[in-house]
C-alpha cells in the first residue's frame, strides 16, 4: 500500500468518491497551474515540487482504481470456479459409497489447493501496470525508511504549509462606499530570492469598491502576501474601514442625519436643506408638524445602496431633530410664553372633553 490515500486526495483537492474522469480533470487543471515554466524564478522550486507531487498523486490514485477493477474482475472469476468445483465434488461424492464418496470429495478438493500454490495471487492490490518509480508504503514510513519519510514530508509540507496572511486596512469615505470607487493600494511584501534570502518588494493592487460595501468587508489577493522558504505564498488581505463623516452617520443601510432646530421653529414650522452623499441638494419642510425632542422624520430610499440586492435598492434617510431651547428669557417673554402655553393647554382640554362626551 502506498502513502495514505487521504494525502493524494488532498493534493489534488478532490473528495474520496471522485470518479476517474474527475480525477483526470483535476490533474490537468493543477498541472497547468503549477507547471514550472509558468512561474518566476522566485517560486520555481516550489512550483516544481508541487508539480511532482500532483503527478505522483494522480498516478497513485489511477493505479488504485485500476487495482480495484482488476481485483474485482478476478474475484468474479475465482467465485465462478469455486462454485463449479464444489458442484463437481458434490456430484462425485454422491455417486460412490459412503466411504468412497467422502474420499472422492476430499481428493477432488486437493488439486485446487495445489494449483493455487503453483500460481498464487500476490496481493489484492497488485498494480495492473508497473509504477514508473517506487511508491513508499506507510510501513516504510513507520519503520524509519528514510526515503519514505522524505516522500511523505515533501507531500505534506506543500499541501498544508502556507505563509501567514499579510493584512492591511483600506479607509473609505461614505461617498466612496455609496457610489463605489477604485482604490490603488501600495504595500511591501517579503519575497524569496534565487539564493533563498528574503527581500522586500513594493506591490500595487487595485481594489474595486462596490456601492453599498460596509466596513469590515475583506478583499483577498491569493498568493500576493509574504513568501517564506518551503511554504506556499501567503495571501494579501485588505479590510475596508469607514472614515467618519461630518454630516451623516451610517447604521446598516440607513443614513442618520442629526439636525438642530430652535424652539420657536420647532413650534411654528421649519424648513432646511442639505446635500446628499451623491451631491444632490435636498430640502425638508415641516410646516404642519410640531417638532419635539426625539422627533424623527424618515425619507424612504435616500440611504445607502444595498450591496448584492437588485439595482436601485437603498436604505432610508432618518433625520433626527434636537430642539434647542433658549438659555435666557426676559420677564416679558416669560409672561407672554406662559399665556400662549396656557391657551394651548385649555384648547387641548376642551378637545379632550368633546371627544369624551361624544360631541
TORNU-955049 format. One record per residue (C-alpha): x, y, z. Coordinates in steps of 0.25 Angstrom, whole numbers, plus 5000, padded with zeros to 4 digits. Layout:
XYZ
...
END
This chain:
500050005000
500550144997
500550275004
499150295011
498150325000
497550435008
498850515005
498750484990
497250534990
497750664998
498850694988
497850684976
496750754984
495750654982
494850564990
494950414992
493750374984
494350454971
494250374958
495350344949
494950454939
494850554950
496250514956
496850534942
496150674940
496650724954
498050674950
498050744937
497650874944
498650864954
499850834945
499550954937
499451044949
500750994955
501650964943
503051014946
503151094933
501951184937
502551224950
503651334952
505051284957
504651334972
503551224972
504051124962
504651024973
503251024980
502551004966
503450884963
503150824976
501650844975
501650794960
502450664964
501450644976
500250664967
500750564957
501150454967
499750474974
499050454960
499850334957
499650264970
498050294970
498050244956
498750114960
497850094972
496650104963
497150004953
497549914964
496149914969
495549884955
496649774953
496349704967
494849714965
494949644951
495849534957
494949514969
493749494960
494549384952
495049314965
493649314970
493149244958
494249144958
493949114973
492549094970
492848994959
493848914967
492848904979
491748854969
492748754963
493148704977
491748684982
491448604969
492648514971
492348494986
490848464983
491248354972
492048264981
491848194994
491848255008
493348245010
493748264995
492848384994
493548455005
494948415000
494648454986
494148594991
495448614999
496248574987
495548664977
495848784987
497348754987
497748794973
497048924974
497848964986
499148914980
498848994967
498749114975
500149094981
500749074967
500249214963
499849294975
499149424975
500149524980
499249624987
497849684985
498549824981
499549774971
499649884961
499049864947
500349934942
501649954948
502050084955
503050174948
503650194961
503550134975
502350174984
502750174998
501750105008
501250145021
502050035027
503350085022
503050215028
502650155042
503950075042
504850185039
505050175024
505850305020
505350315006
503850285011
503950395021
504550495011
503450465001
502350485012
502950605017
503050665003
501550645000
501050695014
501950815014
501450865001
499950835004
499850885018
500850995020
500551135015
501151265020
500251355029
499351455022
499851595020
498751685026
498551835023
497351935025
496752025014
496052145018
494852195010
493952315011
492452305012
492352364998
493352254993
492452144999
491252204994
491652224979
492752114978
494152144974
495552094971
496652094981
498052084978
498752014990
500252004991
500951915001
502251845003
502351685003
503451595006
503951514994
504951394994
506151414984
506851314976
507851304987
506851274997
506951405004
505751495008
505651635001
504551745001
503751774989
502751884987
501451844981
500251924976
498851854975
497551914970
496251894979
494951924973
494051964984
492551934980
491352024984
490851984998
492051925003
492151935018
493351945028
493951805031
493851755017
495051675013
495751674999
496751554997
497851544987
498251404987
499751374987
500151524988
500551535002
501851495009
502751385004
503551285013
504551175009
503851045007
502451105008
501351144999
501251294998
500251355007
499051445003
498951595004
497651625011
497051765011
495951805021
495051925018
494952035028
494052155029
494452295030
493652385040
492752475032
492452615036
490952615034
490452465033
490552345041
490352205035
489452105042
489351975034
488852025020
488152155026
488752285028
488552375040
488552525040
488552605053
487852745051
487752855062
486552935061
486253055070
485053045079
484253155072
484453085059
484052945065
482753005070
482453095058
482953015046
484353005040
485052975026
486452945024
487352885013
488552795012
489352715001
489352565000
490552474998
490352484983
490452634983
488952654980
488252764989
487052724997
486052815004
485252775016
484052855021
483252835033
482052935034
480952865039
481752785050
482252815064
483652765066
483852715080
485152655086
485452525079
484552545067
485052475055
484652485040
484952375031
485152395016
485052265009
486052214999
487052325001
488052245009
489252155005
489152054993
488951914997
490151834993
489751704985
488251744984
487451784972
487851914965
487352034972
487051964985
487452064996
487252095011
486552215017
487052345022
486652375036
486652515041
486752535056
486452665062
487052725074
486152845079
487052965084
486453035096
486753185099
487753205110
487153335116
485753395115
485253535119
484153555129
483253605118
483653485109
483253385121
481953445123
481553445108
482053305106
481253255119
479953325113
480153255100
480453115106
479253125116
478353155104
478953035097
478652945109
477253005110
476952975096
477552835097
476652815109
475352855102
475652765091
475852645100
474552675107
473852685094
474452545090
474052485103
472552535103
472452485088
472052625083
END
